[in-house]
C-alpha cells in the first residue's frame, strides 16, 4: 500500500518525548485514517486506536473512558509510554475541553500517554484547537494528493490528473465517468458542504452556500466579483455573506478565492477574487465536457491546465506556509504570484510554445521579483511543473 511522506513526519514526532498533542489536518478522502493504520502496523509499543463512530455526540464521557482504560493498561505493564489515537474526534460535542482536561491531568501526574487526533472535518478540528488547546498541539497537514503520488500509486497520466484530480478513493472509477462523478458529488461534495460546514457552523442561507460552491467550481481559474456571482444565484444574499462562505470553503480545502497581489495588505483584502479549486476533480464534475472532449477543446484544456497549476500551488502553499495571489492591471495579468517572506515569484501558465509574456514584464516594472516562471511548451511544460516541489523555487 502506498505511503505518503507525512507518515515519516508522524513517526519522528511520536518517537520524541511527550510534549505536544499531534493533530492530522486535511480535507476529506485523502487518507488520514489509512496513514494511521499504516503507522500502527509497524508500531511495537502500547497503543489504543479507537473511533467515535457510533458514539452519541453528547457523550464526551466516552473520551474519559478510553483514556482511563489506557492509563490502567500502562500502569499494569512494563511499558513506559503509550499512544492514544482517536479518529473522528470532531463528532463529539465539546471534545476539545475533555481532551484538555485529560492531557493536563497526565502532565501533572507524569503519565506518559501521547495523543494523536484526526477527523474527517478539518473545520471542526480547527475550531476546537483554537478554543481550548492553545499551546498544546502540533499539526501535520495532509493535503490533496500530488501528481507524483497519483502517478506512483495509481499510474495516473498528467492528463488524467488534470481532469480527474486527486482523490485516491475515486482513482479506480475513472474508466466510468458517470460512476466517478457520482462518487465525487455524493461522497465528497455533499458530505463536506452539507455535513461538515452546515452542521458545524451557523449558516443562514445553506442554498446560497451550495450555489456559491458550484459557481466557484464552474468558474475555477477565473476572476469574478462577488456582485457578479450574486447576479447568478437563486438565493438572495450580500457580498459579506458570500465572503464568509468562501472562507469556510477555503478552510475545508475545497475552494479558494485568491486575492490580487498589490504589496498592500489593505488593497489585497478588498480585491476581486480569483476562484481556484483545491482539487481539479471538483471543477470537472460540473463540466459539460468529458475527459476526451475536454482535451480536444483547446480553450477548455488551457483553463483546465491553469486550474491544475492553481490546485498544485494551493496545496503546496498550505503545507509550506507561503501566500498565493494573482495579479492584474488593466490588460496585463499574471496567473499566479507566490510570496514567502520577502521573496516574490510570478507564475504564468500557457499550453502553447510561448517564450515571453508581457504580463510578467509589467509586474517586474512595479515590484521586486525573486524569480519569474513561465510555464509553456517552449520553456517549462506544465506536466513537469506539477511534478515539482514548489517550495524549492524559494531556495
C-alpha positions in Angstrom: 0.0 0.0 0.0 1.3 3.4 -1.0 2.7 5.5 1.9 2.5 9.3 1.8 5.6 11.2 3.0 3.7 12.7 6.0 3.9 9.3 7.7 7.7 9.8 8.3 7.0 13.1 9.9 4.4 11.5 12.2 6.8 8.7 13.1 9.5 11.1 14.0 7.3 13.2 16.2 5.8 10.3 18.1 9.3 9.0 18.8 10.1 12.2 20.6 9.4 12.7 24.3 5.8 13.7 25.2 5.3 17.4 24.7 2.6 18.1 22.2 -0.7 16.6 21.0 -0.3 15.6 17.4 -3.2 16.6 15.0 -3.6 15.4 11.5 -5.5 18.0 9.4 -6.6 17.9 5.8 -9.6 17.5 3.5 -11.9 14.6 3.3 -10.9 11.4 1.5 -7.1 12.0 1.4 -6.1 9.0 3.5 -5.8 10.3 7.1 -7.1 7.1 8.7 -5.2 4.9 6.2 -2.0 6.7 7.2 -2.6 5.9 10.9 -3.4 2.3 10.1 -0.1 2.1 8.2 1.6 3.6 11.2 0.3 1.2 13.9 1.1 -1.9 11.7 4.7 -1.1 12.4 4.4 0.0 16.0 5.9 -2.1 18.8 4.8 -0.1 21.8 1.5 0.1 23.6 -1.3 1.9 21.8 -5.1 2.3 21.6 -6.7 3.2 18.2 -10.4 4.0 18.6 -13.1 5.9 16.7 -16.1 7.9 17.8 -18.3 6.1 15.2 -21.5 5.1 16.9 -20.9 7.2 20.0 -23.6 9.7 20.9 -22.4 13.2 20.1 -23.1 14.4 23.6 -21.3 11.5 25.3 -17.9 13.2 26.0 -17.5 10.8 29.0 -16.6 8.3 26.3 -13.2 10.1 25.9 -12.6 9.8 29.6 -13.3 6.0 29.4 -10.8 5.5 26.6 -8.2 7.5 28.4 -8.7 5.8 31.7 -8.5 2.3 30.1 -5.2 3.1 28.6 -3.9 4.6 31.8 -4.8 1.3 33.6 -3.1 -0.8 30.9 0.1 1.3 31.0 0.2 1.2 34.8 -0.1 -2.6 34.8 2.6 -3.2 32.1 6.3 -2.8 31.8 5.9 -0.1 29.1 7.0 3.4 29.9 4.8 5.1 27.3 1.6 4.6 25.4 -0.2 6.2 22.4 -3.9 7.0 22.3 -5.3 7.6 18.8 -8.8 8.9 18.4 -10.4 9.0 14.9 -13.4 11.2 14.0 -12.9 13.2 17.2 -15.0 16.1 15.8 -18.2 14.1 16.1 -18.3 14.7 19.9 -19.5 17.9 21.4 -17.0 19.9 23.4 -14.3 17.3 22.6 -11.5 19.8 23.0 -12.4 20.6 26.6 -12.4 17.0 27.6 -9.1 16.4 25.8 -7.5 19.4 27.5 -8.7 18.1 30.9 -7.1 14.6 30.4 -4.0 15.9 28.7 -3.3 18.3 31.6 -4.1 15.7 34.2 -1.4 13.3 32.7 1.1 16.2 32.5 0.6 17.0 36.2 0.8 13.3 37.2 3.7 12.4 35.0 1.7 9.8 33.0 3.4 9.3 29.6 0.5 8.9 27.3 0.9 10.6 23.9 -2.1 11.6 21.9 -2.9 11.6 18.2 -6.2 13.1 16.9 -7.6 13.0 13.4 -11.0 13.6 11.8 -12.8 14.0 8.5 -13.8 17.6 9.3 -10.8 19.9 9.4 -13.2 22.8 10.1 -14.4 21.3 13.3 -11.0 20.2 14.4 -9.6 23.7 13.8 -12.4 25.3 15.8 -11.7 23.0 18.8 -8.0 23.7 18.7 -8.3 27.4 18.8 -11.0 27.3 21.6 -9.3 25.1 24.2 -5.9 23.6 23.2 -3.8 26.6 22.5 -0.1 25.8 23.0 -0.7 22.1 23.5 -0.6 20.8 19.9 1.3 20.4 16.6 -0.4 20.0 13.3 0.6 17.7 10.4 -1.2 18.8 7.3 -2.3 16.2 4.9 -3.1 17.9 1.6 -4.8 16.6 -1.6 -2.6 14.1 -3.4 0.0 15.5 -5.7 0.5 14.3 -9.3 3.6 12.4 -8.3 1.6 10.5 -5.7 -1.3 9.7 -8.0 1.2 8.5 -10.7 3.1 6.3 -8.3 0.1 4.9 -6.6 -2.4 4.5 -9.4 -0.5 5.1 -12.7 -2.2 8.4 -13.5 -1.0 10.2 -16.6 -0.6 14.0 -16.4 -3.8 14.4 -18.5 -5.8 12.1 -16.2 -4.6 14.1 -13.2 -5.7 17.4 -14.8 -9.2 16.2 -15.4 -9.9 13.6 -12.7 -7.9 15.3 -9.9 -6.5 13.7 -6.8 -9.0 11.7 -4.8 -7.4 8.2 -4.2 -10.8 6.6 -3.5 -12.0 7.6 -6.9 -8.9 6.5 -8.9 -10.3 3.1 -9.8 -13.6 4.7 -11.1 -12.2 6.9 -13.9 -13.0 4.4 -16.7 -16.6 5.0 -15.9 -17.0 8.8 -15.8 -20.7 8.7 -14.6 -19.8 6.5 -11.7 -16.7 8.7 -10.9 -18.8 11.9 -10.9 -21.4 10.3 -8.7 -18.8 9.3 -6.2 -17.2 12.8 -6.1 -20.6 14.5 -5.7 -22.1 12.1 -3.2 -19.2 11.1 -1.1 -17.1 14.3 -1.1 -19.0 17.4 -2.1 -22.3 16.6 -0.4 -20.6 15.3 2.7 -18.3 18.3 3.1 -20.7 21.0 2.2 -23.9 19.6 3.8 -22.4 17.9 6.8 -19.1 19.5 7.8 -20.0 23.1 7.1 -23.8 23.2 7.5 -23.9 21.0 10.7 -20.8 22.6 12.4 -21.3 26.2 11.5 -24.2 28.6 11.7 -25.3 29.1 8.1 -28.2 31.4 7.5 -28.6 30.6 3.8 -27.5 27.0 3.1 -28.7 27.1 -0.5 -26.6 30.2 -1.1 -23.5 28.3 0.2 -24.1 25.4 -2.1 -24.7 27.6 -5.1 -21.5 29.6 -4.4 -19.5 26.4 -4.2 -20.9 25.2 -7.6 -20.3 28.5 -9.3 -16.8 28.7 -7.8 -16.0 25.3 -9.3 -17.5 26.2 -12.7 -15.5 29.4 -12.8 -12.4 28.0 -11.3 -9.3 29.8 -12.7 -11.4 33.0 -13.5 -11.5 36.3 -11.8 -15.1 37.0 -10.8 -16.5 39.6 -8.3 -19.0 38.7 -5.6 -21.5 41.1 -7.2 -21.4 39.2 -10.5 -21.8 35.9 -8.6 -24.8 37.3 -6.8 -26.4 38.0 -10.1 -26.3 34.3 -11.0 -27.5 32.9 -7.7 -31.1 31.9 -6.9 -31.0 32.8 -3.3 -30.6 36.5 -2.2 -27.6 37.5 -0.2 -24.8 40.0 0.1 -21.1 40.2 -0.6 -20.3 40.0 3.1 -22.2 36.7 3.4 -20.5 35.3 0.3 -17.1 36.3 1.5 -17.7 34.4 4.8 -19.0 31.3 3.0 -15.9 31.4 0.7 -13.6 31.5 3.8 -15.4 28.4 5.2 -14.9 26.5 1.8 -11.3 27.5 1.9 -10.8 26.1 5.4 -12.2 22.8 4.3 -9.7 22.6 1.4 -12.4 22.8 -1.3 -12.5 26.3 -2.9 -10.3 29.3 -2.6 -10.8 32.9 -3.6 -7.3 34.2 -4.4 -6.7 37.9 -3.8 -4.9 40.3 -6.1 -1.3 40.9 -5.2 -0.7 44.6 -4.5 2.1 44.8 -1.9 -0.5 46.4 0.4 -2.5 44.2 2.8 -5.5 46.6 2.8 -5.7 46.7 -1.1 -5.3 42.9 -1.3 -8.1 42.2 1.1 -10.6 44.3 -0.8 -9.8 42.9 -4.3 -11.9 40.8 -6.6 -11.2 37.1 -6.0 -9.9 34.6 -8.5 -11.6 31.3 -7.9 -9.5 28.2 -7.7 -10.4 24.7 -6.5 -8.0 22.7 -4.3 -8.7 19.6 -6.3 -9.4 19.7 -10.1 -12.0 16.9 -9.7 -14.3 19.5 -8.1 -14.4 21.5 -11.3 -14.6 18.6 -13.7 -17.7 17.2 -12.1 -19.6 20.4 -13.1 -18.2 20.4 -16.6 -20.3 19.7 -19.7 -17.3 18.1 -21.4 -16.0 14.6 -20.6 -12.3 13.6 -20.4 -11.7 13.2 -24.2 -13.9 16.2 -25.1 -12.0 18.4 -22.6 -8.7 17.6 -24.2 -9.9 18.2 -27.7 -11.3 21.7 -26.8 -8.0 23.7 -26.7 -9.6 26.6 -24.9 -11.2 24.4 -22.3 -8.0 22.4 -21.9 -5.9 25.5 -21.4 -8.2 26.5 -18.5 -8.0 23.0 -17.0 -4.2 23.1 -17.1 -4.3 26.5 -15.4 -6.6 25.1 -12.8 -4.3 22.2 -12.0 -1.4 24.5 -11.6 -3.5 26.6 -9.2 -4.6 23.5 -7.3 -1.0 22.4 -7.0 0.1 25.8 -5.7 -2.8 25.9 -3.2 -1.9 22.6 -1.6 1.8 23.4 -1.6 1.1 26.8 0.0 -1.0 25.2 2.7 1.8 22.8 3.8 4.8 25.1 3.1 3.4 28.3 4.5 3.7 30.7 1.6 1.0 33.0 0.2 -0.7 32.6 -3.2 -2.2 35.5 -5.2 -2.9 36.6 -8.8 -2.2 39.9 -10.4 -4.0 42.0 -13.0 -3.7 45.6 -14.1 -5.8 46.9 -17.0 -5.0 44.3 -19.7 -1.9 42.9 -18.1 -2.2 39.8 -16.0 -0.1 37.2 -14.2 -1.9 33.9 -13.4 -0.3 33.3 -10.0 2.0 35.2 -7.6 3.6 33.3 -4.7 5.3 35.0 -1.8 7.3 33.7 1.1 9.0 36.2 3.4 10.3 38.9 1.1 10.6 36.6 -1.9 8.0 37.1 -4.7 7.7 34.7 -7.6 5.5 35.1 -10.7 4.0 32.1 -12.5 2.2 32.4 -15.8 0.6 29.3 -17.5 0.4 28.7 -21.2 0.0 25.4 -23.1 1.4 26.8 -26.4 5.0 27.4 -27.5 5.4 30.7 -25.7 8.8 32.3 -24.9 7.7 35.6 -23.4 4.8 37.1 -21.5 4.2 40.8 -21.2 2.2 40.5 -18.0 5.4 39.2 -16.2 7.4 42.1 -17.6 4.8 44.6 -16.5 4.7 43.1 -13.0 8.5 43.3 -12.7 8.3 47.0 -13.5 6.2 47.5 -10.4 7.6 45.1 -7.9 10.9 43.5 -6.9 10.7 39.9 -8.1 12.9 37.0 -6.9 12.1 34.7 -9.8 9.8 34.6 -12.9 8.4 31.3 -14.1 6.8 30.9 -17.5 5.0 27.5 -17.9 4.8 26.8 -21.6 5.9 24.0 -24.0 8.8 26.2 -25.0 10.1 27.0 -21.5 8.8 24.7 -18.7 6.0 22.3 -19.7 3.0 22.1 -17.3 3.4 18.4 -16.8 7.0 19.0 -15.5 5.8 21.8 -13.2 3.2 19.7 -11.4 5.9 17.1 -10.6 8.0 19.8 -8.8 8.3 20.7 -5.2 7.2 24.4 -5.4 8.9 25.3 -2.2 12.2 24.7 -3.9 11.6 27.8 -6.0 12.3 30.0 -3.0 15.8 28.4 -2.5 
